[in-house]
Amino acid sequence: MDWVIRPRHWGVEPYEYIVSKPSLLINDDADDPARPRYTMWVNTFGTAYRVHHLTSADGLTWRWADRVGPQGELGTGGPGSFDDHQRSYPVMLRHGRELRCWYTGNRFGDTGMGYAVSP
């Protein structure tokens, strides 16, 4: 087995010292040389769990996507919601042109699971 990615530590804000629970997608239009063949969605942890993604042409060499902000690509829910502190453990799948995501809310799912759809 080989090491393929690691946390970005002090290279991002907030600090990140864990990267875990990958969910891998094969991109359907991989014949387009401008689009990476694979997308990996992961958890990171610094002050709370967040969801970020990486891309790869070969599944071995990964590049972190541009940072969307301290809350990650999925952000967090509104004040008082089941996911207002963290969203984690994403499972992604493509359905036609949609990207569908199931994820856990605060305290690793203690408050429940969420579902999101993106075109």
C-alpha positions in Angstrom: 0.0 0.0 0.0 1.2 3.5 -0.7 0.5 6.9 0.9 -1.5 9.2 -1.5 -2.7 12.3 0.4 -2.1 13.9 3.8 -3.6 16.8 5.8 -2.5 20.3 4.8 -1.6 21.2 8.4 -0.7 24.9 8.7 -1.0 25.4 4.9 -4.7 26.2 5.3 -6.9 28.1 7.7 -8.2 26.6 10.0 -5.3 24.3 10.7 -6.0 20.7 9.5 -4.5 17.6 11.0 -6.8 14.8 9.9 -7.9 13.7 6.5 -10.2 10.6 6.4 -13.2 8.7 5.0 -12.7 9.0 1.2 -15.7 8.8 -1.2 -14.4 8.4 -4.7 -16.2 9.3 -8.0 -15.1 8.4 -11.5 -15.9 11.3 -13.8 -18.1 10.3 -16.7 -16.6 12.7 -19.2 -13.1 11.7 -18.5 -12.3 11.8 -22.3 -12.3 15.6 -21.8 -8.5 16.2 -21.1 -9.4 19.4 -19.1 -11.4 17.3 -16.6 -9.7 15.0 -14.1 -10.7 11.4 -14.2 -11.3 11.0 -10.5 -12.8 13.2 -7.7 -12.3 12.2 -4.0 -14.4 13.7 -1.3 -12.9 13.6 2.2 -13.3 14.7 5.8 -10.7 17.0 7.3 -10.4 18.1 10.9 -8.9 21.1 12.6 -11.5 22.8 14.8 -14.4 20.7 13.4 -15.0 18.2 10.7 -15.4 19.6 7.2 -15.8 18.2 3.7 -13.3 19.0 0.9 -12.3 17.4 -2.3 -9.3 16.4 -4.4 -8.9 15.5 -8.1 -6.7 13.1 -9.9 -6.0 11.9 -13.5 -4.6 8.5 -12.4 -6.0 7.8 -8.9 -2.6 8.0 -7.4 -1.5 11.6 -7.7 -4.0 13.9 -6.0 -4.4 17.7 -6.1 -6.5 19.5 -3.5 -9.3 21.6 -5.0 -9.1 25.4 -4.3 -10.2 26.1 -0.8 -13.8 27.3 -0.7 -13.5 28.7 2.8 -13.1 27.5 6.4 -16.4 25.6 6.3 -15.5 23.4 3.4 -17.4 22.6 0.2 -20.5 21.5 2.0 -20.5 24.4 4.5 -22.6 24.1 7.6 -26.3 24.4 8.2 -28.1 27.5 9.6 -28.2 28.4 13.3 -30.0 25.8 15.3 -30.0 23.1 12.5 -28.9 19.5 13.0 -25.7 20.4 11.1 -24.9 23.9 12.2 -21.5 23.0 13.6 -20.2 20.3 11.3 -21.0 18.2 8.2 -18.9 15.1 7.8 -18.6 11.5 6.4 -19.9 12.3 2.9 -21.0 9.6 0.5 -21.2 11.0 -3.0 -22.7 9.6 -6.2 -23.6 10.8 -9.6 -27.1 10.4 -11.0 -27.3 11.8 -14.5 -26.1 15.3 -14.3 -26.7 15.6 -10.5 -24.2 15.0 -7.7 -26.0 13.5 -4.7 -24.5 13.5 -1.2 -25.5 11.9 2.1 -23.6 13.2 5.1 -23.8 13.3 8.9 -24.5 16.4 11.0 -23.2 17.5 14.4 -21.4 15.1 16.6 -20.8 12.6 13.8 -24.5 11.9 13.1 -25.8 12.1 16.7 -28.2 14.7 15.4 -29.0 12.9 12.2 -28.0 12.6 8.5 -28.6 15.1 5.7 -29.0 14.9 1.9 -27.9 17.4 -0.7 -28.2 17.6 -4.5 -26.1 19.7 -6.8 -26.4 19.9 -10.6 
